Amino acid sequence: MRKAGLTASGVALALALTACGGGTVSGTPSTPGVDTGFPVSTGIEQLIASASQKTTDTESAHFTTEVGTFGMAIRMEGRASFDPANPAMAVTMSVPGHGQAEIRLVDDVVYMKTDGMGSADKPWQKVPLDELAEAQGGDISDPTITMMDAGDPTKMLEQIREAGGEIKKTEQTTLDGQQVTQYTIEVDPLEMMDSMGGGIDVDGAELAGLVDSIGVIPMELYLNSEGLPVRIEMHVDFSEAVKEIGARMGEELPADFPTEAFKMSMVMTYEEWGTPVSIEAPPADQVSDAPAF
């Protein structure tokens, strides 16, 4: 059984789809044409354009991103300014078995502090943002780019729009005590991978079969009464797709194959919209230049 090949296929697709918490949600469907006092959009283009513009106009928020993948729970938390003229961000990430990482974006320079990098007296390393992006080629598997994008809801919103997401249901509901509008959106996985970029090869038979088996990806977008994102959710179950790949290869998955690890989720939560954000570069005497990429 080519267990490693199947695992690699799943990992590649998973990276492409997550280089995208729990609260109580309850509510009832909204009625088109009725003024409920909440933003109800008639199409994905209008919805994404409005939410993205409101995010840019409001400029700042606190965010958390929780990703469940391959048996790991990855948590990112931070604060950000979404001012296009001067974006800034401070992010911390915790990965089981790999410790913590901290990244700051200040004046178009990325500062990184992770286990195994830097030195005792200079724990931070820096690299210009444009240089980092050019070196990585927008690679979605790169943790720095993933962390920065996870803090900016406009990135995910734009990826949903470019992937041709379709609004299937709009509902007025309550999320963690506040009134919100919930949009249920379906996205094609291949289109989502294309919108994210990153060079993931979907031409191979194994990975192409896996993509076909997934069908559509269900997503949930919650906007508050001001039209600002408060939560974006994505849940993808790859387990049956992995089993199908095994069947197409003419081999049965072993009993210990970790199919549960291919059930993945991502929840991005935003709060404290409009609260002033002050993010500073680390002290200069604690920073060194990052090695050439």
C-alpha positions in Angstrom: 0.0 0.0 0.0 1.4 3.4 -1.0 0.4 5.0 2.3 3.1 7.7 2.0 1.8 8.7 -1.4 -1.7 9.0 -0.2 -0.7 11.0 2.8 1.4 13.4 0.7 -1.5 14.0 -1.6 -3.8 14.8 1.3 -1.2 17.1 2.9 -0.6 19.0 -0.3 -4.3 19.7 -0.8 -4.8 20.5 2.8 -2.1 23.1 2.8 -3.7 24.7 -0.2 -7.1 24.9 1.4 -6.1 26.0 4.9 -3.4 28.5 4.0 -7.2 29.9 4.7 -13.4 28.3 18.0 -16.4 27.7 19.1 -19.4 29.9 19.9 -23.1 29.3 20.2 -25.0 30.1 17.0 -28.8 30.2 16.7 -31.2 31.9 14.4 -33.7 31.9 11.7 -33.5 32.4 7.9 -33.9 36.0 6.7 -36.5 37.0 4.1 -35.2 38.7 0.9 -36.6 42.2 0.5 -37.3 42.7 4.2 -35.4 45.4 6.1 -34.0 43.5 9.0 -31.4 46.1 9.9 -28.6 43.8 8.9 -26.6 43.6 5.7 -28.2 41.1 3.3 -26.4 40.8 0.0 -27.9 39.4 -3.2 -24.6 38.1 -4.7 -21.1 37.1 -3.8 -19.5 40.1 -5.6 -21.6 42.6 -3.7 -21.1 40.8 -0.4 -17.3 40.5 -0.6 -16.8 44.1 -2.0 -18.9 45.5 0.9 -17.3 43.5 3.7 -13.8 44.2 2.3 -14.4 47.9 2.0 -15.8 48.1 5.6 -12.8 46.2 6.9 -10.4 48.7 5.2 -12.4 51.7 6.4 -12.5 50.5 10.0 -8.8 49.7 9.8 -8.1 47.7 12.9 -9.2 44.6 14.9 -8.1 41.8 17.2 -8.2 38.3 15.7 -7.7 34.6 16.4 -7.3 31.8 13.9 -7.7 28.2 15.0 -6.8 25.4 12.6 -7.4 21.8 13.2 -5.3 19.6 10.9 -3.5 16.3 10.9 -4.3 15.7 14.6 -2.9 19.1 15.6 -4.6 22.2 16.9 -2.8 25.3 15.7 -3.8 28.7 17.2 -2.8 32.1 16.0 -3.7 35.3 17.8 -2.9 38.9 17.1 -3.9 42.5 16.3 -3.7 44.3 13.1 -4.2 47.6 11.2 -5.6 47.1 7.8 -4.8 50.6 6.5 -3.6 50.0 2.9 -1.2 52.9 3.2 0.5 51.5 6.3 -0.5 48.0 7.3 0.8 46.6 10.6 0.3 43.3 12.4 1.5 41.4 15.4 0.9 37.7 15.5 1.7 34.8 17.8 1.3 31.2 16.8 1.4 28.0 18.9 2.0 24.7 17.3 2.0 21.5 19.4 5.5 20.0 19.5 7.0 23.0 17.8 6.7 25.8 20.4 5.7 29.3 19.6 6.4 31.9 16.9 6.0 35.6 16.9 5.8 37.8 13.8 5.4 41.6 13.5 4.8 43.7 10.4 5.9 47.3 10.8 6.7 49.8 8.1 6.8 47.1 5.4 9.4 45.1 7.4 8.7 41.6 8.8 10.2 40.7 12.2 10.3 37.1 13.2 11.1 35.3 16.4 10.8 31.5 16.5 12.5 28.6 18.3 15.8 27.8 16.6 16.2 31.2 15.0 18.4 34.1 16.0 20.5 34.1 19.1 20.1 34.7 22.8 21.0 38.4 22.5 19.3 38.9 19.1 16.2 36.7 19.1 14.5 38.6 16.3 15.3 38.5 12.6 14.0 40.9 10.0 13.4 40.9 6.3 11.7 43.5 4.0 8.1 42.4 3.2 8.6 42.7 -0.6 11.8 40.7 -0.4 10.1 37.9 1.6 7.2 37.8 -0.8 9.4 37.6 -3.8 11.6 34.9 -2.3 8.7 32.8 -1.3 6.7 33.4 -4.5 3.5 33.7 -2.6 4.0 30.1 -1.4 1.0 29.2 0.8 3.0 26.6 2.6 5.3 29.3 4.0 4.3 29.9 7.6 5.1 33.6 7.6 2.8 34.3 4.6 0.1 32.0 6.1 0.2 33.9 9.4 0.1 37.3 7.8 -2.8 36.4 5.5 -4.7 34.7 8.4 -4.9 38.1 10.2 -6.4 40.0 7.3 -10.0 39.0 6.5 -9.9 40.8 3.1 -7.4 38.1 1.9 -9.8 35.2 2.6 -12.8 37.2 1.3 -11.0 37.9 -2.0 -10.0 34.2 -2.3 -13.7 33.3 -1.9 -14.7 35.8 -4.6 -12.0 34.6 -7.0 -13.0 31.0 -6.4 -16.5 31.8 -7.6 -18.1 31.1 -4.2 -21.9 30.9 -4.2 -24.2 32.1 -1.4 -26.6 29.3 -0.6 -28.3 30.7 2.5 -28.6 34.0 4.4 -29.7 33.9 8.0 -30.1 36.4 10.8 -28.7 34.8 14.0 -26.9 35.3 17.3 -23.2 34.6 17.6 -21.5 34.9 21.0 -24.3 37.2 22.2 -24.3 39.6 19.3 -26.7 39.8 16.3 -25.1 38.8 13.1 -25.9 37.9 9.5 -24.7 34.4 8.6 -23.9 33.6 5.0 -23.5 30.0 4.0 -21.2 29.8 1.0 -20.1 26.9 -1.2 -16.7 27.0 -2.9 -15.1 24.7 -5.5 -11.9 23.3 -4.1 -10.0 23.5 -7.3 -11.0 27.2 -7.8 -10.0 27.9 -4.2 -6.6 26.4 -4.8 -6.1 28.5 -7.9 -7.2 31.7 -6.1 -4.6 31.0 -3.3 -1.8 30.2 -5.7 1.3 28.5 -4.3 2.1 26.0 -7.1 0.2 23.0 -5.7 0.2 20.4 -8.5 -3.4 19.1 -9.0 -2.5 17.2 -12.3 -1.4 14.0 -10.6 -4.1 11.2 -10.5 -4.0 10.8 -6.8 -4.5 14.5 -6.0 -6.9 15.2 -8.8 -9.0 12.3 -7.6 -8.9 13.6 -4.1 -10.1 17.0 -5.2 -13.0 15.5 -7.3 -14.1 13.5 -4.3 -14.4 16.5 -2.0 -17.2 18.2 -4.0 -17.8 21.7 -2.8 -16.3 23.3 0.4 -18.9 24.7 2.8 -18.0 28.0 4.4 -19.7 30.3 6.9 -19.3 34.0 6.9 -20.7 36.0 9.8 -21.0 39.8 9.5 -22.1 42.1 12.4 -24.7 44.9 12.1 -22.0 47.2 10.6 -21.2 44.7 7.9 -17.8 43.8 9.4 -16.6 40.1 9.5 -16.7 38.6 13.0 -16.1 35.0 12.0 -15.2 33.0 8.9 -15.4 29.2 9.1 -14.3 26.4 6.8 -14.6 22.7 7.4 -13.4 20.1 5.0 -13.6 16.3 5.4 -10.9 14.6 3.3 -11.3 11.1 4.9 -13.7 9.6 2.4 -11.7 11.1 -0.4 -8.6 9.4 0.8 -10.4 6.1 1.0 -11.5 6.5 -2.6 -8.0 7.2 -3.7 -7.0 3.9 -2.2 -9.8 2.2 -4.0 -8.8 3.8 -7.3 -5.2 2.5 -6.7 -6.6 -1.0 -6.3 -5.5 -1.3 -2.7 -7.3 -1.2 0.6 -6.3 1.3 3.3 -4.7 -0.4 6.3 -6.7 -0.5 9.5 -4.3 2.0 11.2 -4.4 4.6 8.4 -5.1 8.0 10.1 -8.3 9.0 8.1 -9.5 11.1 11.1 -6.4 13.3 10.6 -7.9 14.4 7.3 -10.9 16.1 8.8 -9.9 19.7 8.9 -11.3 23.0 10.1 -10.3 26.6 10.2 -12.1 29.3 12.2 -11.1 33.0 12.0 -12.6 35.3 14.6 -12.5 39.1 14.6 -13.4 41.5 17.4 -12.6 44.9 18.8 -13.1 46.5 15.4 -11.9 50.1 15.3 -9.9 49.9 18.6 -6.6 51.8 18.1 -3.7 49.4 17.4 -0.1 50.3 18.3 2.5 47.9 16.9 6.2 48.7 17.3 9.3 47.0 15.9 11.4 45.1 18.4 14.3 47.0 20.0 17.0 47.4 17.4 19.7 45.8 19.6 17.6 42.6 19.6 17.3 42.3 15.8 19.6 40.9 13.1 19.1 40.5 9.4 17.5 37.2 8.3 19.6 34.9 6.2 19.2 35.2 2.5 16.3 33.3 1.1 
